[in-house]
């Protein structure tokens, strides 16, 4: 082995080792199989980034490069089983979990297998934790008539009558489960459900963007309370412009006045207090409804402030509808710029000039008109 290479930078040494170590040499090494699994995962997660082989990483960081050069990799690692095991735990399990942040997971309180997919294990842990805490809360039977904990399983089994969905790692795909139970489904709906599942995964593992601290990621829906209120201190998730003194801070009062309502969902803090976590504005006219997307406290980007597939699935659950009952529709007839010109802070995702999509069972938003005079009278009424 080239001594000059060894004395140079970490990246050069790593590259040299990765190019020159023969995996065949490791076949007799008792920790090789777990290392192989971690190599596969590390390679998969490195797409678009420099790949760091965990064996080479261990050799460099424990200063075994010279020993590998002189004695070969098997002899160099022969007495390092415990050190390799601890290194993998620290660098390829806890380090990944720590990246999620202590508001999502406390790595020191749980044990995850380093040779299995960390994110999959984290999702299972967070989902199970949320369901356990919800069950604990609902021991108070007086809450059962008002609240329900919404999960991917709950939405699916409500949508497909008679269906029993099996959750968890290494379970059959949704398509296989539906087929095996002779449940009729449409192929294009599987894509929608895939996006709904992705939303729940983001909800369970995303960092909080409004209410900070550790939360049990329940999604407890309130059947009784749908009134829009001052959302600035409780419901202004993911940088919502409806927060106090933001560009849309007058919006909640205006939407409430023209007939909008709000679906409300809660997570739990460590004392089992209901903490706002998700909201959906919607408008109803007779049996028809219209809406845009969902805002949530967990995660960032479009997943936390549009989530169209989740929103549609949730509306199906609440109003006993099907995906095909909804279509993309026109927004409210409001010129947001005119309101801004007179100092009214208004921005609604369901407005015609909003960049967000609007959905409904009928074209009921385009008939809603609001001008500066209307908004002024609403804001100055008691």
C-alpha positions as CSV (number, residue, x, y, z in Angstrom):
1,X,0.0,0.0,0.0
2,X,1.3,3.5,-0.9
3,X,2.5,5.2,2.2
4,X,2.2,8.6,0.6
5,X,-1.4,8.0,0.1
6,X,-1.9,7.0,3.7
7,X,-0.3,10.2,5.0
8,X,-2.5,12.5,3.0
9,X,-6.1,13.6,3.6
10,X,-9.0,11.5,4.8
11,X,-10.7,11.7,1.4
12,X,-7.6,10.5,-0.4
13,X,-7.0,7.7,2.0
14,X,-10.7,6.7,1.8
15,X,-10.7,6.7,-2.0
16,X,-7.5,4.6,-2.0
17,X,-8.9,2.0,0.4
18,X,-12.2,1.8,-1.5
19,X,-10.3,1.1,-4.7
20,X,-7.9,-1.4,-3.3
21,X,-9.6,-3.4,-0.6
22,X,-10.9,-6.7,-1.9
23,X,-14.3,-7.7,-0.4
24,X,-13.4,-11.4,-0.9
25,X,-10.8,-11.0,1.8
26,X,-13.6,-10.3,4.4
27,X,-15.5,-13.5,3.8
28,X,-14.2,-15.2,6.9
29,X,-14.8,-12.1,9.1
30,X,-17.8,-12.8,11.5
31,X,-19.1,-9.2,11.3
32,X,-19.0,-9.1,7.6
33,X,-22.7,-9.8,6.9
34,X,-24.0,-6.8,9.0
35,X,-21.3,-4.7,7.4
36,X,-22.5,-5.7,4.0
37,X,-26.0,-4.5,4.8
38,X,-24.7,-1.2,6.1
39,X,-22.5,-0.9,3.0
40,X,-25.6,-1.3,0.8
41,X,-27.6,1.3,2.8
42,X,-24.7,3.7,2.9
43,X,-24.3,3.4,-0.9
44,X,-28.0,3.9,-1.4
45,X,-28.1,7.0,0.8
46,X,-25.0,8.5,-0.8
47,X,-26.6,9.0,-4.2
48,X,-25.5,12.4,-5.4
49,X,-23.0,12.6,-2.6
50,X,-19.5,11.0,-2.1
51,X,-19.9,7.4,-0.9
52,X,-18.2,6.5,2.3
53,X,-17.7,2.8,2.8
54,X,-18.2,2.0,6.5
55,X,-15.3,-0.6,6.6
56,X,-12.9,1.9,5.2
57,X,-14.3,4.7,7.4
58,X,-13.7,2.5,10.5
59,X,-10.2,1.6,9.4
60,X,-9.2,5.2,8.9
61,X,-10.9,6.6,12.1
62,X,-9.4,3.8,14.3
63,X,-5.9,4.3,12.7
64,X,-5.7,0.8,11.3
65,X,-4.5,1.8,7.9
66,X,-0.9,0.9,8.6
67,X,-2.0,-2.4,10.2
68,X,-4.1,-3.2,7.2
69,X,-1.1,-2.4,5.0
70,X,1.3,-4.6,7.0
71,X,-0.9,-7.5,8.1
72,X,-4.0,-7.6,5.7
73,X,-7.5,-6.6,6.5
74,X,-8.6,-9.8,8.3
75,X,-5.7,-9.7,10.8
76,X,-6.2,-6.0,11.3
77,X,-9.9,-6.4,12.2
78,X,-9.5,-9.8,14.0
79,X,-9.7,-8.3,17.5
80,X,-12.0,-5.4,16.6
81,X,-15.5,-7.0,16.8
82,X,-16.7,-4.9,19.7
83,X,-15.1,-1.7,18.3
84,X,-16.7,-2.3,14.9
85,X,-20.0,-2.9,16.5
86,X,-19.9,0.2,18.6
87,X,-18.6,2.3,15.6
88,X,-21.6,1.1,13.5
89,X,-24.0,1.9,16.3
90,X,-22.6,5.4,16.7
91,X,-22.0,6.4,13.1
92,X,-24.6,4.5,11.2
93,X,-27.5,4.4,13.6
94,X,-27.4,7.1,16.3
95,X,-25.8,9.7,14.0
96,X,-28.6,9.2,11.5
97,X,-31.3,9.5,14.2
98,X,-29.6,12.6,15.7
99,X,-30.0,14.2,12.3
100,X,-33.8,14.2,12.8
101,X,-33.4,16.2,15.9
102,X,-34.4,15.6,19.5
103,X,-37.8,17.1,18.8
104,X,-38.5,14.0,16.7
105,X,-36.5,11.2,18.4
106,X,-34.4,10.6,21.5
107,X,-31.9,8.1,20.2
108,X,-30.6,7.2,23.7
109,X,-34.1,6.0,24.7
110,X,-34.6,3.5,22.0
111,X,-32.6,0.8,20.2
112,X,-32.7,0.4,16.5
113,X,-30.9,-2.3,14.5
114,X,-28.0,-0.8,12.6
115,X,-28.3,-3.3,9.8
116,X,-31.9,-2.4,9.0
117,X,-33.2,0.7,7.3
118,X,-33.1,3.5,10.0
119,X,-36.0,5.6,8.5
120,X,-38.3,2.5,8.3
121,X,-37.6,1.7,11.9
122,X,-38.1,5.3,13.0
123,X,-41.4,5.5,11.1
124,X,-42.6,2.3,12.9
125,X,-41.5,3.7,16.2
126,X,-43.2,7.1,15.8
127,X,-46.4,5.5,14.4
128,X,-46.6,3.0,17.3
129,X,-45.8,5.7,19.8
130,X,-48.6,8.0,18.5
131,X,-51.1,5.2,18.5
132,X,-50.2,4.1,22.1
133,X,-50.5,7.7,23.4
134,X,-53.9,8.1,21.6
135,X,-55.2,4.9,23.2
136,X,-54.0,6.2,26.6
137,X,-55.8,9.5,26.0
138,X,-59.1,7.8,24.9
139,X,-59.2,5.8,28.2
140,X,-61.2,8.9,29.1
141,X,-64.4,7.7,27.4
142,X,-66.0,11.1,27.4
143,X,-63.5,12.1,24.6
144,X,-64.5,9.3,22.3
145,X,-67.6,10.9,20.9
146,X,-65.8,14.1,20.0
147,X,-62.3,13.1,18.9
148,X,-60.8,10.4,16.7
149,X,-57.2,9.6,16.0
150,X,-56.7,9.6,12.2
151,X,-54.1,7.2,10.7
152,X,-53.4,5.9,7.2
153,X,-55.2,2.6,8.2
154,X,-58.3,4.5,9.4
155,X,-58.6,6.4,6.1
156,X,-58.2,3.3,4.0
157,X,-60.6,1.2,6.0
158,X,-63.2,3.9,6.0
159,X,-62.8,4.3,2.2
160,X,-62.9,0.6,1.3
161,X,-65.8,-1.0,3.1
162,X,-64.9,-4.4,4.6
163,X,-61.1,-3.9,4.1
164,X,-58.6,-4.8,6.8
165,X,-55.3,-3.1,6.2
166,X,-52.1,-4.5,7.6
167,X,-49.6,-1.8,8.5
168,X,-45.9,-2.1,9.2
169,X,-42.5,-3.0,7.7
170,X,-42.3,-5.9,5.3
171,X,-46.1,-6.1,4.8
172,X,-47.7,-6.7,1.4
173,X,-48.3,-3.7,-0.8
174,X,-51.7,-1.9,-0.7
175,X,-52.5,-3.4,-4.1
176,X,-51.8,-6.9,-3.0
177,X,-53.8,-6.5,0.2
178,X,-56.8,-5.1,-1.7
179,X,-56.6,-7.8,-4.3
180,X,-56.2,-10.7,-1.7
181,X,-59.4,-9.4,0.1
182,X,-61.3,-9.1,-3.2
183,X,-61.8,-5.3,-2.7
184,X,-62.5,-3.4,-5.9
185,X,-60.2,-0.5,-6.5
186,X,-59.0,1.8,-9.3
187,X,-55.3,1.7,-10.4
188,X,-55.0,5.5,-10.4
189,X,-56.2,5.7,-6.8
190,X,-53.1,3.7,-5.7
191,X,-51.0,6.7,-6.6
192,X,-53.2,8.9,-4.5
193,X,-52.9,6.6,-1.5
194,X,-49.1,6.4,-2.0
195,X,-49.0,10.2,-1.6
196,X,-51.3,10.0,1.4
197,X,-48.9,7.5,3.0
198,X,-45.9,9.8,2.2
199,X,-47.8,12.6,4.0
200,X,-48.1,10.5,7.2
201,X,-44.5,9.5,7.0
202,X,-43.5,13.2,6.8
203,X,-45.9,14.0,9.7
204,X,-44.3,11.3,11.9
205,X,-40.7,12.2,11.2
206,X,-40.7,15.9,10.1
207,X,-39.3,18.5,12.5
208,X,-41.8,20.9,14.1
209,X,-42.1,24.3,12.3
210,X,-44.4,26.1,14.7
211,X,-45.0,24.4,18.1
212,X,-41.6,23.4,19.3
213,X,-40.7,20.6,21.7
214,X,-41.3,16.8,21.7
215,X,-44.8,15.7,20.7
216,X,-46.5,12.4,20.2
217,X,-47.5,12.6,16.6
218,X,-51.2,11.7,17.0
219,X,-53.6,13.3,14.4
220,X,-56.6,13.7,16.6
221,X,-59.6,15.1,14.7
222,X,-62.2,17.2,16.4
223,X,-65.7,16.4,15.2
224,X,-67.4,19.2,17.1
225,X,-65.2,22.3,16.5
226,X,-65.0,23.7,13.0
227,X,-65.0,27.4,13.6
228,X,-62.2,29.5,12.2
229,X,-60.6,31.6,15.0
230,X,-57.6,33.8,15.4
231,X,-55.0,31.3,14.3
232,X,-51.9,33.4,14.8
233,X,-50.8,31.8,18.1
234,X,-52.1,28.3,17.6
235,X,-52.6,27.3,14.0
236,X,-50.2,29.3,11.8
237,X,-48.0,26.4,10.7
238,X,-45.2,26.2,8.2
239,X,-44.6,30.0,7.8
240,X,-48.3,30.7,7.2
241,X,-48.9,34.3,6.3
242,X,-52.0,34.2,8.5
243,X,-49.8,34.7,11.5
244,X,-50.0,38.0,13.4
245,X,-48.6,41.0,11.5
246,X,-48.0,38.8,8.4
247,X,-49.2,39.6,4.9
248,X,-52.4,37.5,5.4
249,X,-53.2,38.1,9.0
250,X,-56.7,39.5,8.3
251,X,-57.6,36.4,6.3
252,X,-59.1,34.1,9.1
253,X,-61.6,36.7,10.2
254,X,-62.7,37.4,6.6
255,X,-63.0,33.7,5.7
256,X,-65.0,33.0,8.8
257,X,-67.4,35.9,7.9
258,X,-68.1,34.6,4.4
259,X,-68.8,31.1,5.6
260,X,-65.6,29.1,5.7
261,X,-64.9,26.5,8.3
262,X,-61.8,24.7,9.5
263,X,-61.1,21.0,10.3
264,X,-58.8,20.9,13.3
265,X,-56.4,18.2,14.3
266,X,-54.2,17.8,17.4
267,X,-51.0,16.0,18.5
268,X,-50.2,15.5,22.2
269,X,-47.5,17.0,24.4
270,X,-45.7,14.9,27.0
271,X,-48.5,15.7,29.5
272,X,-51.2,14.6,27.1
273,X,-52.5,18.1,26.4
274,X,-54.0,18.6,22.9
275,X,-51.7,20.7,20.8
276,X,-52.8,22.1,17.4
277,X,-51.0,20.2,14.7
278,X,-52.9,20.4,11.4
279,X,-55.7,22.4,9.8
280,X,-57.8,22.5,6.7
281,X,-60.0,25.4,5.6
282,X,-63.0,24.5,3.6
283,X,-66.2,26.1,2.2
284,X,-69.6,24.3,2.1
285,X,-72.7,25.2,0.2
286,X,-75.5,22.7,0.7
287,X,-74.0,19.3,0.1
288,X,-71.1,20.7,-1.9
289,X,-67.6,21.4,-0.5
290,X,-64.5,23.1,-1.7
291,X,-61.0,23.4,-0.3
292,X,-57.3,23.7,-1.2
293,X,-54.7,22.0,1.0
294,X,-53.6,21.2,4.5
295,X,-51.2,23.1,6.8
296,X,-49.3,21.1,9.4
297,X,-46.8,21.7,12.2
298,X,-44.5,18.9,11.2
299,X,-42.1,19.0,8.2
300,X,-41.5,21.7,5.6
301,X,-42.2,22.6,2.0
302,X,-45.2,21.6,0.0
303,X,-45.8,18.5,2.0
304,X,-46.6,20.7,5.1
305,X,-48.7,23.3,3.3
306,X,-50.5,21.8,0.4
307,X,-50.7,18.0,0.7
308,X,-53.6,17.7,-1.8
309,X,-53.9,13.9,-1.8
310,X,-54.1,13.8,2.0
311,X,-56.6,16.6,2.0
312,X,-58.9,14.9,-0.5
313,X,-58.6,11.6,1.4
314,X,-59.5,13.4,4.6
315,X,-62.5,15.1,3.0
316,X,-63.7,11.7,1.8
317,X,-63.5,10.4,5.4
318,X,-65.4,13.4,6.9
319,X,-68.1,13.8,4.2
320,X,-68.5,10.1,3.1
321,X,-67.2,10.9,-0.5
322,X,-65.0,9.2,-3.0
323,X,-62.0,10.5,-5.0
324,X,-64.0,10.8,-8.2
325,X,-66.5,13.1,-6.5
326,X,-63.8,15.9,-6.6
327,X,-62.4,17.9,-9.4
328,X,-60.1,20.8,-9.7
329,X,-62.2,24.0,-9.7
330,X,-61.9,27.8,-10.0
331,X,-61.1,29.9,-6.9
332,X,-62.9,32.8,-5.2
333,X,-63.5,36.0,-7.3
334,X,-61.2,38.2,-5.2
335,X,-58.5,40.6,-6.4
336,X,-55.9,40.2,-3.6
337,X,-53.9,43.1,-4.9
338,X,-56.8,45.5,-4.5
339,X,-57.2,44.6,-0.9
340,X,-53.4,45.0,-0.3
341,X,-53.6,48.5,-1.8
342,X,-55.9,49.7,1.0
343,X,-53.9,48.0,3.7
344,X,-56.0,44.8,4.1
345,X,-53.8,41.8,4.8
346,X,-55.5,39.0,2.9
347,X,-54.3,35.9,1.2
348,X,-56.3,32.7,0.7
349,X,-55.1,29.6,-1.1
350,X,-58.7,29.2,-2.5
351,X,-58.6,32.6,-4.2
352,X,-58.5,32.7,-8.0
353,X,-55.2,34.5,-8.0
354,X,-53.6,32.0,-5.6
355,X,-50.9,29.7,-7.0
356,X,-52.4,26.8,-5.1
357,X,-54.8,24.2,-6.5
358,X,-58.5,24.3,-5.6
359,X,-60.7,21.2,-5.4
360,X,-64.4,20.7,-4.9
361,X,-67.5,18.7,-5.6
362,X,-68.9,21.6,-7.7
363,X,-67.9,25.1,-8.8
364,X,-69.0,26.8,-5.6
365,X,-66.0,29.1,-5.0
366,X,-66.2,31.2,-8.2
367,X,-69.5,32.6,-7.0
368,X,-67.9,34.1,-3.9
369,X,-67.1,37.8,-4.5
370,X,-65.2,40.0,-2.1
371,X,-63.9,43.6,-2.6
372,X,-62.1,46.1,-0.4
373,X,-65.4,47.6,0.9
374,X,-66.7,44.1,1.9
375,X,-63.4,43.2,3.7
376,X,-63.3,46.6,5.5
377,X,-66.8,46.2,6.9
378,X,-66.0,42.6,8.0
379,X,-62.8,43.7,9.8
380,X,-64.5,46.6,11.6
381,X,-67.6,44.7,12.7
382,X,-67.7,43.2,16.2
